[in-house]
Structures are given as structure tokens and as C-alpha cells.
Amino acid sequence: MFRVRFHGRGGQGIKTAGQILSRALFLEGYQVQDAPRYGAERRGAPIVAYVRAAKRPIDERGVIARADLVVAADETLVAMPAAGVLQGLGPATVLLIRSDRAAEAWRSQLGLPCAVLTLPTSSRTAADCAGAAARLLGVVSRASLEGALGAELGAFGRAVLEENLARSLAAYEACGAQAGAVREGAAATGLPAAPEWITLPLERTEVAAPDIRAPANSVLSQTGLWRALRPVIDENLCKRCSWICGTYCPDSAIRVQADRRPVIDYEHCKGCMVCVEVCPPHAIRAVPEREPAT
């Protein structure tokens, strides 16, 4: 069975990449599963999509802990433990990172036992990741990939489909030298052992109650780790109409000073870029999170 994990951020098309790959495998005669995993409004937050494919009925369900192919569509997630990109990598796993850094540099930095490949970041996320993954599996033809893209993206119009088709096929051809590098993993052996029963002493209600019942505790959830882009205010362009950006910010991450100057709380700004869109003088710009603050 092939087990594939796609890692990315909300809004990058990771769910779509999994659907494209699973449909292409289905067209090749495989039985498939594809399932994304994410919470509520998650733009910029780490998400993951799972794909399983086999020539027999698939009895496995849920999280793929040990994948045959791991695709990191956003290189900033590799060093983030909560994203789980490096979880369960073994000697037979292939790790594909969408990055402009050389694969050898990643291998040296990570020191992993598995093969590490890279894919340039110049193309769209969902289409090129699905195309590259299809070629690395070595069992998906160009015709099946084209058919999957048409089925998944055809509703968006001819122009969108043709652009994504060109990029996906380019990634498919770029990975030609590594075609078939991913091997099917072994079938799961047996059922996991049942957990032992643990008895916990009772605590007072105010201690044991769910945290969500405690007032004003959202400050402890530092959602700034979700960002792929960071909003930056140009003080020379800002007209102090801060009621606009401050009101539209969905997480109240923009504080207004006494002089009406807006200040962004980067510990809780998720990088949704709503403030960039609504700023009348265009005083707020989006900066890639990987660029250092000036």
C-alpha cells in the first residue's frame, strides 16, 4: 500500500493536492482514501492531507504515522514540531520539500535516514505537489494525472485548468529521474495494543474544568506561529484611520494607541492579510515570514 502525507498551510491547496493524487491513482485502478485534517478557520495554519492507495481493500483508517512519501509544500513547516513533517520518517521514506534550497543542503541540515528531494517554489502549490508525488510513486501515467486535474479543477474554468495542468505536468517531468523512488509500504501487522487503564484522582472543579471555561485565556494561544506572510505597517503612509484595520482584524490582533496609531500583535496575528486588503492608503504590506523583521 502507498501511504502519502501532504503538509502545508491553510490556503495552499493541500486538500486539493491530496484529491488530485488520489483520483489519479483511482484512474490507474487503485482503491484509494484521501482525507485532510484541520480545524476551524485555518488560513496560514499547518494542515495535513493523507492519501492511501492499494490494489486491495483498504482497512486502515485515520492518521498516517509512517508514510512512504511525505510532501512538505511549505519549507517553513519542516522545523516546526507541531506540524509533524518529520514524524515517522524511516529509511524507506522519501521526503519531498518544496524549496529553492538544494536537496543536499536539506540532507546535511536534517541528518535524516531517508531520501530527501526538492521541488522549486516557482509554481503553484497544489498542482505541482500532486504532479511531483504522482511521478515519484511511479504508477501514475500522464493521462491519468491529466484526467484527475480535469475532474478536480475543471469547474474553475478553462484558463485555471490549463495553467494548473501545465504546472503539474512540468513538476511531473521534473521528477522523471526519480520516478518510482517511492515503494509501497508493508501492510499493517495486527491491531494496536489496548491502552492500560489509568485511574486519576479527582480534583476540584475549578482546577479540573476545561480551559475553555476560563475567561480571557485566549492570550495563551500564540497563533502567530501559523503565519506564512506577515503584515507590516509603513508609518510614512499610515493615515491613522486605525478604526478600519482594527475593526476588520478577525482576531483583534491590531491594537490602537492613544494617538490612533495601529500596532500589530505578532504573537496572535495569524497572517490572514485582511488588514492589507482593507487599508485605504495601502500602508500595510505582506512580507514573507521567512524574511527577518527590520
N, C-alpha and C positions, 0 to 999 in steps of 0.2 A: 504494500500500500504506500502511495505517496502521501506525505504529510507536509503541508506548506504553511508557513506563517508570514503574513504581511504586517509590518509595523510602520506606522506613520502618525500623522496628526490629523485631528478632525478638520475636514475641508480639503484634504489632499486626494480624496478619491480612493482610499484604501479598501473600503467596502466594494466599490466598483471593480477594482483590480481583482479581488477575490472572485467576484461574479463572472468576470471575463474569463479568467483562467479555468474556473470550474465548468463553464459552458463549453469552452474549447475541449476540455478533457471529456465531457459528455459526448461531444460530437465524434470523438475518437473511440467511443464505445465503452468508456469507463462509467462506473457508478460513482457519484460524487456527493460531497457535502460542501457547502460554503456557509460560513456564519461569521458576522462581525461581532465584536464585543466592545461596548462603550456604554456610557451612562446617559445622562440628560444632555442639555445643550453643551456641546463639547468642542466647539471650534478651537483649534490650536492644542487641544489636549491629546495626550498619547492614546491611540486606539490600536486594535489589532484585529485582523481578519484571518480566519482559519479555512483551509481547503484540504479535504481528504479525497483521494481518488483510488479506486481499486477495480479489478476485473471480477470481483465477487461482492456479495452483500457486505455493507459496512456496518459493523456492530458497535464500533466506538462512537462516543459522543463527548461533547464538551471541549475543554481546553486541550490544545496540543502542547504537551510539556517537552517532548523530544521530537523536533521536526527534522525532516530530511533536507528542506530548503527553508532558509529564513531570509526574507527580503526586508531590508531597512530602507524605506523610502525617504527618510529624513535622517541624515547623519548625526544630528544633534541628539537623537534619542539613544545612540549607542552607549554613551557614557551615563545615561540616566537609569539607575537601578529600577525605578518604579515602572519604566517602560517594558522591561523584561526582554529586550532584544537578545541578550546573551544567555538567556535561560536555556538550560538543557542542551547546549551545543556539544556534540561529540565528534570523534574523528571522521565519521562518515557524513557529517552535516556540511552543507555548502551555505556560506553566508554571503549574500549579495548586498552591498551597500551602495546606495545612490549618492555618489560623491565624486568630486573632481580630484581628490587625492588619489595617489597611486595605491593599488592593492597591496603592494609590498610595504608601503608606509603603514597601512592599517594592520597588516600581519605583524609587523615589528612592534607596533604600539599595543595591540591587544594580547599578543602571545597566546593565541588560541590553537587548539589541536586540529581545527577544521580548516578546509579550504576557504579563502576569502577572495571575493571578486568585487569589482566596482563597475558602476554604470554612470556615465556622465549625467550631470544635473541639467543639461540644456533642454531637455524635453519635458513633456507633461508627465505628471506622476503616475496616474492610474494606468494609462495606456502603455507607457514604456516599461513599467514594472511587470505588468501582465505579459507583455511580449517577451521580455527577457526571461521570466520564470518559465514560460511555455517552452522556450528553446533549451533551457538548462535541463528540463525534465526529459527532453529528447524523444517524446512520444506524441507531440502536437505538431501537425503539419501547418503550413502557411494557410491552406484553405480553411482548416478548422479555426485557426485564430481569426481570420477574416470573417468567418461566419459568426463567431462569438461576438466580435466587435459590432457587427451589423445588428445583431439581436439586442445587445445591451445599450448601444448608443444611437441606433437608427432613429429613435423618436426625437432626438435633439436636432435633426435636420442634416441635410447632405454635407454642408460645409464643415460642421463639427465632426461628423463621422469620417470624412475624408482626411481631415487634419490628424485626428487621433489614429486612424488606420495607418497613415504614413509614418507617424512617430513610433507606433507599436511595432510595425514591421522593420523599421530601422533598428530598434532595440533587439528584435528577434535575430536579425542578421549580424548585429554587433557581437552577439554571444555565440556565433556559429562555431568558433573554435572550442567552446566548452559545451557543445551540445551533448546531452546525455551524461553530464557530470554528476547529476543527482540520481542516486539509486533508490529504489523502493526500500522502505524500511521493513523490518520484520514485523510479523503480526504480534499483537499484544498477547502475552502469555499469562493466562489465569486472571483472576479477579483480585483487585487490591484488598489487602487485609483490612478487616473491620477495625476501626479505632477502639482503643480501650476506653472504658467508661471512667470519667474523671468526676469526682464529687467536689464541688466548690462550696465553701462556707458562705452563708447568706450575709449580705452587707446591708447597711441602712439604705433606704430608698434614695436619699439624696446623693448617695455615692454610687449606687448600682444602676440608677436610672439612665436611659440612653442619653448620650451627649446632646442630641438634637433638642432635648427639652430644656437645656440650659440656655439662658438668654445671652446674646451678644458674644457667642463663641466663634462666629464665622471668621474673625480675625486670625484664628489659629490655622485656618486652611489657606496656605500661601499658594494661590492658584497662578501666581506669576511664573511658576515652572512650566506652565502649559504653552507659553508663547513661542511662536516661530518668528513673529515680527513684533517690534517694539515701537509704540508711538512716541515721538519726540516733538516737543513744542519749541518752535522758533520764537524766542522772546521779542525779536525785532518785528515780526509780523503779527503777533498776537494783539488783538484789539480789546482784550479784557471782557469780551462778551461770554464770559465763562458759564453763564446760566445755560448756554446751549450744550456745550460738550459735557458739562457736569450733570445736566439733566438726562441726556441721552445715554450716558455710560450705564450699561445694564448692571454693573456690579458696584456702582458708587466708588469707583477707584480714582476719580478725579476730585480732589479737594479744592475749594475756593478760598483763597486768602482774603484778608480784610481789604486789600487793595484790588480785589476782583481778579487776581492773578491765579490761573489754574495750575495745580501741581498734581502730577500723576503718581499714584501709589503703585510702584512697580512690583511690590510683593503680592498684590492682589489683582493687577491688570492681567487679563488673560490674553490680550492681543487680538481682540475681535475687530479692531480698526473702525468701530462705529464713529469714534471721535474724529478720525481722519476724514470720514465721509461727510460729516455734518458741519465741520468747521468752515464758516463763511469766508474768512480771508485765507484759507488753506495754510494756516500757521502750524498745523500738525502733520508730520510726515511719518511714513512707515520705514523703519530701519530693520534689516535682518538681525535677529537676536544674536547671531554669532559675531557680529561686529561689536567691538568694545565701546562702552559709553565714553563720550568726550566731555 
